[in-house]
Each structure stands twice: as C-alpha cells, then as structure tokens.
C-alpha cells in the first residue's frame, strides 16, 4: 500500500513522491509523516484568580510584619503574594508578553534524537539527555487557551500574574506586579514506555515591588506529581530558582508506568506545582498546573496474525512489538499518497471514501482497528473471495476498503451494507496506472453510495503487497490498539 505517516512531523514536499527510509531489521517499514493539526482539550479551566480581597485578607491575618532590616522600605509592613492565571494585563505587559513569545518560538523545535535521548536517558553524540526540549511551533500558536495535543505531544502556555499587596488595617493595598509565561510540555514515543513532562517559567514583566528580583530576593520553587498508573524516574525541580526578569526556570520530570508486563495498559497524567516567594512577603499559594489529557502506555501492541491486514516483515503472528506511549484521545491519521511509490491504493481509497464509506480525514466517521485474526480473515474473504470464485488477473491482487483489519470491514461492520466497486471498465490514474480492474461476471455493482458496505478493486500486486506492511507501521508508530479509532488521508 502507499506510504503512510503519523501526526506531528513535517509534510512531504507537495507534488514530490515521498521517500521510503529503511527500517531497522525486523521492524515495521518507516514512512514519511504528514502533519495533522493538534486538538484542544475541552472543558478545562482557562482562567483563575487567587487575588480576591477575601483571599488576601485571610493571608494577611497569617502574615507577620517585616523586621526593621527589611529591604526597600518594607520594614514594619505586612505584605502578601497571590497569583492570577490568563488575566489580561496592561498594554505594556501585553507588549512584553508578545516579545517573550517571539523569543521563545525563535528557537527551533528539538530533534527526534534529542527527544529520544531525554526519554531513554542516553547520550547520543552531541545530544545531552534531560535538557529542556524545545516546543513545536503549534504550541505557541495556541498559547493561553488550555492544553493542546497530538498523538505524542501535549502543550499548554499560560500567562500568570503575581500580585504583591500590603495589608493596611486589614485591607489589601496593591504595591506591585510581576508576570510570567508558564510553559508546560509533555511528550512521549510510540516505541518508548517512558514519558516526560517539563515546565518553563519565564518572568517577562515587573513593576514596583515585582522588580525586587536582585540578590535572589525573589525565588520560585517547583516539583512534579503524577496521577494514575505512574511512578517517578526523576524530577529536577525548577532551576535555577531565581524569579528574575527574563530568567528561564526549567523543570523536567520523567515517568514510567507502574505495570510493564506483557498485555499491560496503563494511564497516567503528570503535572507540575510551584509557588513564588519574595523576601518578607507571605508566599503565593501553590499553583498546580491543570494536568494534560491522560497518556496511555502499553505493552499490549500485537500484530495478532500479521498476514491478515497488518503485516510486519520479519515478525511471527501475534508478535508483541515492545512497549510505548500515546495520547489516546487524539485520533491518528494514516496518510496515503496518490503520487507516491505505490499510488494505486490511494486512488482506490479516495474513490471509496468519496462514495460515502467511513474513515475520511478530517471529519469522516473514524475506522477502528481490529486485531482478531479470524474476524480479519472473514472480512477479507467477504470483500475479496479467493480463487476460483474470483480469479486474480495477472500481476494483480484484491484490495478492499475499509481494510480487513478494521471493525468496519466487510464482515464485521454493523450494519454490513453491500459491495461496491469502480470497474468495469478498468480505472486508471492520471499517469496510466490501473487502479481498479474487476470482472463483470462477479456482479459487483458500481455507482453505489452511502456509509455502509465496502469496496473491492484489483490493483497491481506490487502496490497492494505493501498495504499490510505500511499499515502495520502506522499502527505501531501510533500505538493503535484494538478498537482504537483512526482516519485515512489521501493526498
């Protein structure tokens, strides 16, 4: 089948056939990835305000007046600190915020080698593990609107205000402000069973009491936590810990699932906590970053009868391919290129989807992976009966859509619908390749539309023989387990 890709990487040059990099021996074929957009995590808190008068008064009752040697004329005063999230600031602070975002996004995203080094804790040549991983550009595109995520990445940027108040006769008086970017990024891999969650705090604006950041008078302290089936590998805390203008304070935490035995499926959601202190001021409350969508780490991915629609060269049926992690709420996309090395499958899938069958990217009803060998065989037998019922033309094989390794396959779908095809007559691509040949004696109707049923076409054997290999690679890269949804994008 045509070349495939998962979400999140650069799209191939339009009009150019994609390359087919070699895979490691015994592993699924490697194919170029196409870029599909991130999705927003709905229903999460976007703003919060801990600087209400009642909250500040309560803090003031606990605070003690500063001693006679307090800095900047604060001696004898009672002062407290609070935080507000994603609350618009002044024109000056918004300009400073925009400048901070431009500076951050000017740094290129980290390479796959750097990400893998951090997750594995190894050090390839020129790569230092546990370094801050630079964010993909889409993270900055969606700043200040909650968590956004792909199958392997989760990102959130919040604008946090730190307020400084003096308590006078029990009432809070505003004496200063500081503002910082809070950048959170969780990332994982389909072939590594660890995940990372990092945070960066960058103070970009300050006025009055918020400017007292010299000599370490203002500090920030942070630590990581995780909910679900997770155990810690490491937690750096926030370093260097100085809450100072234009100072990046970075934290990296690494987690692994509590269970890694064969067949294990676990869910985990790491997060960060921090608070700000200023000399003499009552510390801010602890800010807990809302956790991202749960990650899923599993050791349950199997070819499960790899000759039945998700073939992986060099591996036996029911082979377990090792553990990895993914964001299961993100629906991955299998990309098929009509101008790639195996174009005819793309032409068939495009026609099948345009006739109404499910799975079309971006908004068609998704397909769902099926791993049961017997059910996959039944799907294939119904959509592509074996000889002598259907005798294959020379150098041709039968291709079906939806694929036999889906619950929407010919025998598994509910309702099942009827067969359809696009030949006779023989259909050809714009460069003359035959993408559909059928014998009229088989009685498969053309012109059928609607979401129920399946499509069958005889395609060049070379093209069709790659279907399972690349589909298996897509399933593996994206950790598509049984009944997981996915879509197909024909380019």
PEZI-V691328 format. One record per residue. N is the residue number from 1. RES is the residue in one letter. SS is DSSP state (2 for helix, 1 for strand, 0 for the rest). OMEGA is omega as a letter, one per 40 degrees, with the letter a starting at -180 (none if undefined). D_CENTER is the distance of its C-alpha to the mean C-alpha in whole Angstrom. Layout:
N_RES_SS_OMEGA_D_CENTER / N_RES_SS_OMEGA_D_CENTER
//
This chain:
1_X_0_a_25 / 2_X_0_a_24 / 3_X_0_a_21 / 4_X_0_i_17 / 5_X_0_i_14 / 6_X_0_a_10 / 7_X_0_i_8 / 8_X_0_a_7 / 9_X_0_a_11 / 10_X_0_i_14 / 11_X_0_i_16 / 12_X_0_i_20 / 13_X_0_a_23 / 14_X_0_i_24 / 15_X_0_a_27 / 16_X_0_i_27 / 17_X_0_a_26 / 18_X_0_i_23 / 19_X_0_i_24 / 20_X_0_a_23 / 21_X_0_a_23 / 22_X_0_i_25 / 23_X_0_i_23 / 24_X_0_a_24 / 25_X_0_i_27 / 26_X_0_a_26 / 27_X_0_i_22 / 28_X_0_i_21 / 29_X_0_i_21 / 30_X_0_i_19 / 31_X_0_a_18 / 32_X_0_a_17 / 33_X_0_i_13 / 34_X_0_a_13 / 35_X_0_i_11 / 36_X_0_a_10 / 37_X_0_i_10 / 38_X_0_i_7 / 39_X_1_a_9 / 40_X_1_i_11 / 41_X_0_a_11 / 42_X_0_i_15 / 43_X_0_a_18 / 44_X_0_i_17 / 45_X_0_i_20 / 46_X_0_a_20 / 47_X_0_i_23 / 48_X_1_a_26 / 49_X_1_i_29 / 50_X_0_a_31 / 51_X_0_i_34 / 52_X_0_a_36 / 53_X_2_a_40 / 54_X_2_a_40 / 55_X_2_a_37 / 56_X_2_i_39 / 57_X_2_i_42 / 58_X_2_i_41 / 59_X_2_a_40 / 60_X_2_i_43 / 61_X_2_a_45 / 62_X_2_a_43 / 63_X_0_i_44 / 64_X_0_i_47 / 65_X_0_a_48 / 66_X_0_a_48 / 67_X_0_a_51 / 68_X_0_a_53 / 69_X_0_i_51 / 70_X_0_a_48 / 71_X_0_i_47 / 72_X_0_i_47 / 73_X_0_a_50 / 74_X_0_a_48 / 75_X_0_i_50 / 76_X_0_a_51 / 77_X_0_i_48 / 78_X_0_a_46 / 79_X_1_a_42 / 80_X_1_a_39 / 81_X_1_i_35 / 82_X_1_a_33 / 83_X_1_i_29 / 84_X_1_a_28 / 85_X_1_i_24 / 86_X_0_i_23 / 87_X_0_a_27 / 88_X_0_a_28 / 89_X_0_i_31 / 90_X_0_i_34 / 91_X_2_a_34 / 92_X_2_a_34 / 93_X_2_i_31 / 94_X_2_i_29 / 95_X_2_i_30 / 96_X_2_i_29 / 97_X_2_i_26 / 98_X_2_i_25 / 99_X_2_i_27 / 100_X_2_i_25 / 101_X_2_i_21 / 102_X_2_i_23 / 103_X_2_a_24 / 104_X_2_a_20 / 105_X_2_i_19 / 106_X_0_i_22 / 107_X_0_a_20 / 108_X_0_i_18 / 109_X_0_a_15 / 110_X_0_a_15 / 111_X_0_i_16 / 112_X_2_i_14 / 113_X_2_i_17 / 114_X_2_i_17 / 115_X_2_a_14 / 116_X_2_i_15 / 117_X_2_i_18 / 118_X_2_a_17 / 119_X_2_a_15 / 120_X_2_a_19 / 121_X_0_i_21 / 122_X_0_a_23 / 123_X_0_i_24 / 124_X_0_i_24 / 125_X_0_i_27 / 126_X_0_a_26 / 127_X_0_i_23 / 128_X_0_i_23 / 129_X_0_i_21 / 130_X_0_i_20 / 131_X_0_i_20 / 132_X_0_i_18 / 133_X_0_a_15 / 134_X_0_a_15 / 135_X_0_i_12 / 136_X_0_a_11 / 137_X_2_a_13 / 138_X_2_i_11 / 139_X_2_i_11 / 140_X_2_i_15 / 141_X_2_a_15 / 142_X_0_i_14 / 143_X_0_i_16 / 144_X_0_i_18 / 145_X_0_i_16 / 146_X_0_a_14 / 147_X_0_i_11 / 148_X_1_a_8 / 149_X_1_i_4 / 150_X_0_i_2 / 151_X_0_a_3 / 152_X_0_a_3 / 153_X_1_i_3 / 154_X_1_a_5 / 155_X_1_i_9 / 156_X_1_i_12 / 157_X_1_i_15 / 158_X_1_i_19 / 159_X_1_a_22 / 160_X_1_i_24 / 161_X_1_i_28 / 162_X_1_a_31 / 163_X_1_i_34 / 164_X_1_a_37 / 165_X_1_i_40 / 166_X_1_i_44 / 167_X_1_a_45 / 168_X_1_a_49 / 169_X_0_i_51 / 170_X_0_a_48 / 171_X_1_a_46 / 172_X_1_i_43 / 173_X_1_a_44 / 174_X_1_i_41 / 175_X_1_i_42 / 176_X_1_a_38 / 177_X_1_i_35 / 178_X_1_i_32 / 179_X_1_i_28 / 180_X_1_i_25 / 181_X_1_i_22 / 182_X_1_a_19 / 183_X_1_i_16 / 184_X_1_a_13 / 185_X_1_i_10 / 186_X_1_a_9 / 187_X_1_a_7 / 188_X_1_a_8 / 189_X_1_i_9 / 190_X_0_i_11 / 191_X_0_i_14 / 192_X_1_a_14 / 193_X_1_i_15 / 194_X_1_i_15 / 195_X_1_a_12 / 196_X_1_i_13 / 197_X_1_a_13 / 198_X_1_i_15 / 199_X_1_i_17 / 200_X_1_i_19 / 201_X_1_a_22 / 202_X_1_i_24 / 203_X_1_a_27 / 204_X_1_a_28 / 205_X_1_i_31 / 206_X_1_i_34 / 207_X_1_a_38 / 208_X_1_a_41 / 209_X_2_i_40 / 210_X_2_a_36 / 211_X_2_a_38 / 212_X_0_a_39 / 213_X_0_i_37 / 214_X_2_i_39 / 215_X_2_i_40 / 216_X_2_a_37 / 217_X_0_i_39 / 218_X_1_a_35 / 219_X_1_i_32 / 220_X_1_a_29 / 221_X_1_a_28 / 222_X_1_i_25 / 223_X_1_a_23 / 224_X_1_i_20 / 225_X_1_a_20 / 226_X_1_i_18 / 227_X_1_a_19 / 228_X_1_a_18 / 229_X_0_a_19 / 230_X_1_i_19 / 231_X_1_a_21 / 232_X_1_i_21 / 233_X_1_i_21 / 234_X_1_i_22 / 235_X_1_a_22 / 236_X_0_a_23 / 237_X_0_i_24 / 238_X_0_a_24 / 239_X_1_e_26 / 240_X_0_i_29 / 241_X_0_i_29 / 242_X_1_i_31 / 243_X_0_a_30 / 244_X_0_a_32 / 245_X_1_i_31 / 246_X_0_i_29 / 247_X_0_i_28 / 248_X_1_i_25 / 249_X_1_a_24 / 250_X_1_i_21 / 251_X_1_i_20 / 252_X_1_i_18 / 253_X_1_a_18 / 254_X_1_a_17 / 255_X_1_i_17 / 256_X_1_a_17 / 257_X_1_a_18 / 258_X_0_a_21 / 259_X_0_i_22 / 260_X_0_i_21 / 261_X_0_i_24 / 262_X_0_i_24 / 263_X_0_a_23 / 264_X_0_i_21 / 265_X_1_a_18 / 266_X_1_i_17 / 267_X_1_a_15 / 268_X_1_a_14 / 269_X_1_i_13 / 270_X_1_i_15 / 271_X_1_a_16 / 272_X_1_i_19 / 273_X_1_i_22 / 274_X_1_i_25 / 275_X_1_a_28 / 276_X_1_i_30 / 277_X_1_i_34 / 278_X_1_a_37 / 279_X_0_i_40 / 280_X_0_a_42 / 281_X_0_i_40 / 282_X_1_a_39 / 283_X_0_i_35 / 284_X_0_i_32 / 285_X_0_i_31 / 286_X_0_i_28 / 287_X_1_i_24 / 288_X_1_i_22 / 289_X_0_i_18 / 290_X_0_a_17 / 291_X_0_i_14 / 292_X_0_i_10 / 293_X_0_a_10 / 294_X_0_i_11 / 295_X_1_i_9 / 296_X_1_i_11 / 297_X_1_a_13 / 298_X_1_i_16 / 299_X_0_a_19 / 300_X_0_a_20 / 301_X_0_a_18 / 302_X_1_i_22 / 303_X_0_i_23 / 304_X_0_i_25 / 305_X_0_a_28 / 306_X_0_i_27 / 307_X_0_a_29 / 308_X_0_i_28 / 309_X_0_i_26 / 310_X_0_a_23 / 311_X_0_i_25 / 312_X_0_a_24 / 313_X_0_i_27 / 314_X_0_a_29 / 315_X_0_i_28 / 316_X_0_i_30 / 317_X_0_i_29 / 318_X_0_i_27 / 319_X_0_i_26 / 320_X_1_a_23 / 321_X_0_i_21 / 322_X_0_a_20 / 323_X_0_i_17 / 324_X_1_a_13 / 325_X_1_i_10 / 326_X_1_i_7 / 327_X_0_a_6 / 328_X_0_a_9 / 329_X_0_i_9 / 330_X_0_i_7 / 331_X_0_a_9 / 332_X_1_a_9 / 333_X_1_i_12 / 334_X_1_a_15 / 335_X_1_i_17 / 336_X_1_a_20 / 337_X_0_i_23 / 338_X_0_i_26 / 339_X_0_a_27 / 340_X_0_a_26 / 341_X_0_a_28 / 342_X_0_a_28 / 343_X_2_a_28 / 344_X_2_i_30 / 345_X_2_i_27 / 346_X_2_i_25 / 347_X_2_i_29 / 348_X_2_a_29 / 349_X_2_i_26 / 350_X_2_i_26 / 351_X_2_a_29 / 352_X_2_i_28 / 353_X_2_i_26 / 354_X_2_i_28 / 355_X_0_i_31 / 356_X_0_a_28 / 357_X_0_a_27 / 358_X_0_i_23 / 359_X_0_a_20 / 360_X_1_i_20 / 361_X_0_e_17 / 362_X_0_a_16 / 363_X_0_i_18 / 364_X_0_i_20 / 365_X_0_a_20 / 366_X_0_i_18 / 367_X_1_a_19 / 368_X_1_a_19 / 369_X_1_i_19 / 370_X_0_a_22 / 371_X_0_a_23 / 372_X_0_a_27 / 373_X_2_a_29 / 374_X_2_a_32 / 375_X_2_i_30 / 376_X_2_i_29 / 377_X_2_i_32 / 378_X_2_i_33 / 379_X_2_a_31 / 380_X_2_a_32 / 381_X_2_a_36 / 382_X_2_a_36 / 383_X_2_a_34 / 384_X_0_a_36 / 385_X_0_a_39 / 386_X_0_i_40 / 387_X_0_e_44 / 388_X_0_i_46 / 389_X_0_i_45 / 390_X_0_i_43 / 391_X_0_a_44 / 392_X_0_i_41 / 393_X_0_a_43 / 394_X_0_i_43 / 395_X_0_i_40 / 396_X_1_i_38 / 397_X_1_a_36 / 398_X_1_i_34 / 399_X_1_a_31 / 400_X_1_i_30 / 401_X_1_e_27 / 402_X_0_a_25 / 403_X_0_a_25 / 404_X_0_i_27 / 405_X_0_i_24 / 406_X_1_i_23 / 407_X_0_i_24 / 408_X_0_i_25 / 409_X_0_a_27 / 410_X_0_a_31 / 411_X_0_a_32 / 412_X_0_a_29 / 413_X_0_i_29 / 414_X_0_e_30 / 415_X_0_a_32 / 416_X_0_a_33 / 417_X_0_a_34 / 418_X_1_i_36 / 419_X_1_i_36 / 420_X_1_i_36 / 421_X_1_a_36 / 422_X_0_i_37 / 423_X_0_e_40 / 424_X_0_e_43 / 425_X_0_i_43 / 426_X_0_i_41 / 427_X_1_a_38 / 428_X_1_i_37 / 429_X_0_a_34 / 430_X_0_i_36 / 431_X_0_i_37 / 432_X_0_i_39 / 433_X_0_i_36 / 434_X_1_a_37 / 435_X_1_i_34 / 436_X_1_i_36 / 437_X_1_i_39 / 438_X_0_i_41 / 439_X_0_a_44 / 440_X_2_a_46 / 441_X_2_i_48 / 442_X_2_i_44 / 443_X_0_i_44 / 444_X_0_a_41 / 445_X_0_i_41 / 446_X_1_i_39 / 447_X_0_i_38 / 448_X_0_i_37 / 449_X_0_i_34 / 450_X_0_a_32 / 451_X_0_a_29 / 452_X_0_i_31 / 453_X_1_a_32 / 454_X_1_i_31 / 455_X_1_i_32 / 456_X_1_i_33 / 457_X_1_i_34 / 458_X_1_a_36 / 459_X_1_i_34 / 460_X_1_a_35 / 461_X_2_a_35 / 462_X_2_i_33 / 463_X_2_a_30 / 464_X_2_a_30 / 465_X_2_i_30 / 466_X_0_a_27 / 467_X_2_a_25 / 468_X_2_a_24 / 469_X_2_a_23 / 470_X_2_i_21 / 471_X_2_i_19 / 472_X_2_i_20 / 473_X_2_i_18 / 474_X_2_i_15 / 475_X_2_a_15 / 476_X_2_a_15 / 477_X_2_a_12 / 478_X_0_a_10 / 479_X_0_i_12 / 480_X_0_a_13 / 481_X_0_a_16 / 482_X_0_i_19 / 483_X_0_i_19 / 484_X_0_i_15 / 485_X_1_i_15 / 486_X_1_i_14 / 487_X_1_a_15 / 488_X_1_a_17 / 489_X_1_i_18 / 490_X_1_a_21 / 491_X_0_none_22
//
